Each structure stands twice: as structure tokens, then as C-alpha cells.
């Protein structure tokens, strides 16, 4: 059992205790970050005269060799090591001898693991931001292509007013754009280097923490050594932000599932993103959308678990904090996978514009516009509301849309109606006359599309 401690102990750790305490099975995934941090650390140690240039060169070459061998599958990270730090240091000593024993000078596993987790999280935030940007690119393309694809807008899952597919996709564009801004905020707030904090109280070695931070692209060093080794705020923030991403994906998935149903037939999901039934040959199931919806709870669970873990921990480091890794790793993997799959499904999805427009017509989504027509012709709104209510009842009895009524039928309810009512309640008019910024009218949507295009140009991946 390879471990970095032991002098204080007179007998070997019980195997069950060792396995329970070990983290190598999951923290091995940040071997690259561990090596990157160690290279920066020894570079700084040499600059301060704590290591010689020769020792620095030996150690860095040894670390880079370990990294290459792991990447190429020559060196396996096995469970005989307690954690990734033990693995790297033990293999370094095997390769370069006594110089390897100086790697840990001026450093504790506490600030080392804090650094590794920050470096790993920072890398993953960049990837999450990139996946969100891909989603936005697909949504923006759909917006550009569908400013005149009419469909019903819903409240309470009931048809309310006509909108366009571009407008509907634009709502999700705003959601995922906010998700990107949260990623950027977290990245900025967490981007301070904990290395040099030691176990909790710094070190007597003359470390240059500003230099270490600079080497690792941090904004600067952390300013309190106790907080440095016990801070998990950034992980809680990330889990919260990923929970929000998953909530947005789940809402979108729910709509895709509804739109894919036989009753709606608004969309056709590509074969690559759906499955069939083992018994019913006619079925084409929206499995990806359903799985994304289902996996949302998994990410929520990670957030609640880490909040619960952290709520009673006194300063500074405690072993409870090791529980952050598996939770965060799983939530990151889940969120990244869901983003990638949903974006692929959306990119290949076919939208049935004719069916959407027909649905809007037969859902009385133009009823408000019929009432507005009467108001513009001098009828008080409350009276107009009652008149159109009668029209809707009549249409329901006849199983027709407002657009299908004859002029005689309109006038039988109110003599105010004239031939121009047909233009006033057409889907095109209902949508196109709504041109306040943020509304579904084409002129308003074109403005927004220009603004969103500019946003994409000005906000490349983190």
C-alpha cells in the first residue's frame, strides 16, 4: 500500500480502513492536473533557491515522462496507491531517485488536492461552456430559419397565442446564454491558486505564491490559507449552475416529448436519437429526451449531497471533503453528456411547420386578436371579450376554427365585424403585428437575431 505518510504509525492500516480512506479509484482522473501543478511548484521552488536547477530539471523530466506513459497506456494507475498524489510521487522517486523526494517540499496534500480539484474544475468549466456554445449555435440557426414558421404558444399547456418557432427557440437561447454567463462567473470567482497554503497555515519556506499562480494561469494566490484548503464554494456553485442547465434541458426535453407524440406531430426525431419498441413495430420513442429529463435528478442529488456534506464541517480541512470528487465528477459527466446528445438531437430534428400552423389555427390562438379587432372598432374591451367568447363556443360546436367562419356567422354575433376581420386574425397578421422588442413578429425577431449573433461573436469559448 503506497502512501505518503507512516512514520508516526507503528502498525499497518487495516486493509478495509485503507480501502475506505483511499481515493485512487476516482481521483486518478486528474493525474494530468496533479502533474501540471507539481511542475509549477518545482519551477517556483527552484526560482526561490529551494531546489537547484539540476533538481528542477530532473523532477520535471520525470513528471513529464510519467504523464506520457500514462497517456500512452504504458503506465497504469493502480489501486495499490492511496491517491493520485501517492502514485505520481512514488513513480517519480522510482525513476529519478532522491531528487524525487524533494517534490513535496513546502507543500501539503491539503493544498495539493485543493489545487488539483481547481485545475480540473476549471478545465471542465471550459468544456461545459463550449458545449453550451454549440447548443446556442444550433438554436440561432433554427431562429434564423424559422421567423415565419407559425405555431401555437402555450400557457398551462393550453394553446394561448400564435408565435413562431424562431421565437420559441429564442426562449431557450436566452436560458442557455444565462447558463454560459454563470460558467464565466464561477470561473472568474474560483480562479485563485491555493498552492502554498500548506496543510492550513502556510509554510516556513520562502515560497513565491504569486509566481506559482502566474505559472498556472490563475488571477493570483488565495489570501487565507485555512479557507484555501477548505473552500468548496466553487463546486457548490458549479453543481448549482449544472442543475440549472439540466433543468433547462429537462424542460426542453419535455416539450420535445410532447411535440413528438402522435397527437402533436410537430417534430420528427432522427433515427439516430430515438429507439423502437421490442413488441410494437410502429413505435419511435424519444429516448434521449426522456433520459435527459431523468438524469436531471441525478445532478440535483449531487448538489444537495455536497451542501449536506459541507454544512457542519469546522475549519480547516476534514476528510469529509473527499466526498466532493465523485459527486462532482459524475455531475459533470452527466451534464456534458446530456448537452452533447441533446444538441445532436436538436440539430437533426425535423419540424413540421404545416402541422404547427394548423394547430395554432385550431387552438383559437387568434382569439385575443379578434377581441383587439373589436376594440379598434370602438367596442369596449370587456364587451369584446364576451363577444369573442361566444364566437369560440360557436366554433367548438361546429368543430371549425375562427378563420373558417363565414361573414354571416361573424355578423350574427356582432354587426361590427367586416371583411377585414379575416386579415386581422390570420396567423401572419397575429404574429407580424407583435413587434415590440422580444415579441415574435419578424421585424422584432430579426433585431434579436442580429443582437444574438453579435453576442456569439463577442463571447468565444472561455
N, C-alpha and C positions, 0 to 999 in steps of 0.2 A: 504494500500500500504506500504509494509515493505521496508524501505530504511535506509541507514547508515548515512544520513545527515538530516538536517531540522532545527537546532537551529537558523540559520541565516534567515530563511524564516518565514513570518507572515501569509501566507495562503497556502493552499494545492495546489500542482501542478495540472494543468488541466489534466483530465484523458487521453485525446488524446496526450498531450505532454508527459505524463508519459509513455504511451504505446510506443510512438515513440522513447523515450530515453532508454527504458528498453532493456535488453539483455538476460533475463532469458530463453526465448524460445529457444535460441541456445547455450548460454554458460553453460547451465545445463549439457552439455555432459562432461565438465571437473570437475565435483564435486569431483572425486577421487583425481585429481591433486591439487585442492584447499585445500582439507583436508590434503593431504600429505605435502604441503607447509606450512600449518598452524602448523602442528605437529613439523616440523623442526624449525619453527620460535619460538614457545614457548619453545622448548628444549634449543635453544640458549639464549632466554631471561632469563630462569632460571639459565643457566650456568654463566650468567653475573650478577646475583643477582637482576635482574629487576622484576622477578617473584619468588615467593617462590616455593620450591619443591612440596608443597601440591597443590598450584595453578596449577603448571605444570601438575601434575598427574590428577587433576580434569578435566582440559581442554582436555588433550589427551584422557582420557577415554570417555569424552563427544563426542569428534570428531570421535573417533573410533566407538562409538555407532551410531552416525548419518550415518557414512559410511555403517555400517552393515545393518541398517534399510532401507537405500535407495537401497542397493543391493538386499535385500530380498523383496522389494516391500511394506514394512510396512510404510515407509515414502515417500510421493510423493513430488516431486519438482514442485510446482505450480506457476502460473503467478501472484500471489499476491505479490511475491518478485521481486524486481527490477533486481537483478542479482544473480549469484550463490554465491557470497560472502555474500550478504544480507541473503540468505537462510541459509547458514551454520551458520553464526554468530547469527542470530535470534533464530534458533533452539537450538544452544548451550546455549544461555542465558536462554531460556525456561527450559532447562534440568538441568543446574548447577548453575543458578543464577548469582550473581555479579562477580564471577570469570570469567565467560564467557565474561564479558565486557572488560576484560584486554587482550583478544586475539589480538586486533588490535594495541596494544602498539608498537610504533616505526615502524609503517607500514602504507602505504597509499594504496588506491585501485589501484593507478597507478603502483606501483611496484608489488602489489599482482597479478594483471591481467597479467602483463608482465611475472611474474614467471609462472603462471598457463598455459599461452599460450606456453611458452618454454617447460615446462614439458610435456604438451600434444603433442606438435610437436615432441619432442624427442622420445616419446613413438611410435608415428605414423611412424617416420622415421625407427625405428627398424622393425615395421611390414612391411613397404614397402620394406625394404632390404630383409626381409625373403621371401616375395613373389617373388622378383626378383631372389633370390637364387633358389627357386623352379622352376622358368622358366628355369634357367641355367641348372639345373639337368635334366630336360626333354630334352633340346636341346643337352646336352652332350650325353645322352643315344641315341638319334637319330643319332648323329655324329658317335658314336661307331658302330652302327648297319648298317650304310649306306655308308661306304667308297668305295663300289663298285656298288652303285646304280646310274647309269648314267642318266643324264638329261641335257636338254639344259640350258646354261647360257644365260642371256638376256642383251642387251643394247638397249635402245629406245623401249623396249617391243618387240624387234625382236630377234629371235634366233641368238646367236653370236658364242659361242664356247661351247664344251661339258664340263660339270663339274660333280660333284656328289651331291647327296642330302646331304651328310655329309658336303661338302664344303659350300653349300647354308645355311644350318642350322648354320654352323660356323660363317657366317657373322652376323647373329642375336645374336649369343653368344657374339661376340665382342661388339655389341651395348649395350646389357643389362649388360655386365660386366662394361662398362663405366658408365652406369646408376648407378650401385652399387657404383662405386668409387665416383660419385657425392654425393650420400647419405652420404657416410662416410665423405667426405669433409665438407658438410653442418653441420653434427652432431658435428664434431670437432670444427668448427668455431663458432657455436652458443652456445657451451656448457659452458657458463659462467653465473653465478647467478645474477639476477637483484635485488633480495630481499635485502632491506636495503637502496635502492636508495630513498625511500620515494616518495613524490609527484614529486620532481625533484631535490631537493637539500639536500638529506640525512636527518639525524635526529640528535638531540642533545643527544639521548640515546646512551650509550656506547655499541653499537652492535658489535658482533664478526662476521663479514660477511664471513670471511674465514671458520669459523665453520659451518655456515648455508650452504655454498656452498658444504662443505665436506659431510654434512648430506644428501644432495640431489644429490650426485654423480656428481657435476659439477667440472670442472677443476679448478675453482676459482671464485671469485666475479668479476663482471663487474667493470671497472675502471673510469667510468664517469656517475654520477647519472642522468644527463639530457639525455644522449644517452640511458641509461638503460631503461627508461620508454617510449622512442620514437623510439626505434630501431625496424624496421620491415624488415630489410635486409634479415634475415634468412628465413622469409616467402616468400619474393620475390624470393630468391634463390631456395627454395623448390618448389614453383609454376613453376619456370623455369625448374627445373630438372624433375618435373612431366610432364610438357608439352613435354619435350624431350622423356620421357618414352612413353607417349601417341602417339607421332609422330612415334616412332619405332613400337609400336603396330599397328598403323594405316597402316603403310607400309606393315607390315606382314599380316594384315587383307586383304589388297587389293590383295596381292598375293594369299592368301587362296581363296578369292572370285573368282579370275581368274582361279586358279587351279581346283576349284570345278565345273566350268562351263562345259556344255556338249561338248564344243569344245576342252577342255583340258583333263578333266577326270584324272588329276594327283592324286587327293585325293578323299577320301570319308569321309565326316564328320559324326561322330557318331550321332545317332538319338537324343541323349540327348542334343546335341548342335546345332540342326537345327530344322526347322519347315516346315510344309507343307502349301499348298495354300488352301484357303476356297473354291475355284472354280476349280482349276486344279489339279486333283489327282496325276499327275506324278511328281509334283514339290517337291524338297527337298532344302530348302533355307538356305543359310549361315548367318542366322540372327545374331548370336553372333558376327561374324566377322564384319558385317555391322554396328551393334550397337557400337562396339568398335571404328570403323572408325568414326562414327557420334559423339560420345561423346568426341572425341579429341578436337573439337572446344570449348566445354564447359570448359575444363581445360585451353585452351589458353585464353578464355574470362576472367577467374579468374585472370590470370597473368596480363593481360592488365588493368583490373579494379583496382587491388591493386596498380600497378605502377601509374595509373592516380590519385588514391586517395592520394598517398603519395607525389606526385611531388610538391605540393605547401604548405606543412604544415610546419610552423615555429616551432622551439623548444619551449617547450618540448612536453608534452602530449596534444593532442587535441581530441575531441570526434569523429572526422572523423575516427580515428584509430580503432574504434569499428567495422568498416566495414570489417576489416581483417578476422573476425571469420567465418562468413557464407561462404565467398568465399573459404577460406582455407579448412573448414570442407567439403564442397561439392566437391572440387577438390580432396581431399584425399580420400573420399568415392568413387568417380568415378574412380580414378586411381587404388585403391586397388581392386575394383570390377572387373575392366577390366583385370587386371593382373591375378586374380584368375580364371576368366572364360576362358580367352584365354589359360592359361596354361592347364586347364582341357580339352579344345577342342583339343589342340595340342597333349596332352598325349594319347587321344583316337582316333586320326585321323589315317586312313589307307592310305598308299601311294602306288600308282600303279606304281611299278618300271618298268614293261614291257612297259607300255604306255609312261612313261617318256623317256626311252631309244629310243623307236620308234620315238618319237617326235624329239629327238636330231638328229637322223639319217636323217630324212626327212626335217630338217631345215638347211641342209648344214653347220652344226656347225663344220664339219671337213674340210671345205674349206681351212682354214688357214694352216692346216696340209698338205693338198695336195700341196699347194704352197711351204711350207717348204721342202717337199719331192723333188720337182724340184730343189730348191736352193741347197740342199745337193748333187744333181747330176749335179751341175755346171751351172744351168740356173740362170741368174741374177734375183734378186727378182722382179724387175718391170716387166720383161717378164713373170716370173712365175705367177705373179698376173693376168696378162692379159689372160694367158692360162687357169687358173682355172676359171676365169670369163666366158670364152667360155664353159667350162665344165658345169658350173651351168646353163647357158642358155639352153644348150642341154638337161640337166636333167629336167628342167622345162617344156620344150616342150614335152618330153617323159613321164613326170609325174613319174620319178624314182629318187632314191637317188644316190649319188656318189658311194656308196658301191655296187649298183646294176648294174653299167656299166660293159660291157664286156671288155676284154683286147684290142680287136679290136677297140672298141669305144674310149678307152683311147688313143691308138696309133694314131688314126685318127686325134686327136687334137694335140698330141705331141709324137714323137717317143721315148722320154726319159723315158716314163712310162714303168715299168716292173712289173712282178707278185707281187713283194714286196709292191706295192702301196696299195694292199688290207689290208695288216697288218698295214701299215703306217697310213691309215685313219680309222681304226677300232676304235670304241668308247673307247675300253680298252687302245689301244696304245695312242690315243689322250689325254686321261686323265693321264694315268700312267707315261708318259714321262715328265709331268709337275711337277717337284719335288723340285723346289725352295721353301724355307720356305714360307708358306702362300698360296701355289698353291694347286690344287685339287688332285694331284697324291697321291696314297695310302701311299707311304713312307712319303711324306710331311705331310699328314693328320694325320698319326699315331704319328708323332712327336708332332704335335699341340695338339692332344688329350691328350698325356702324360702331356704336359705343362698346359692344361686347367684343367686336373684332379688335378694336383698339386696346381693350383690356388684355386680350390674349397676346398681342404684340408687345405690350409693356410689362407683362408678367411671365417671363420664361420660367422654366422649372427652377426650384430652389437650388 
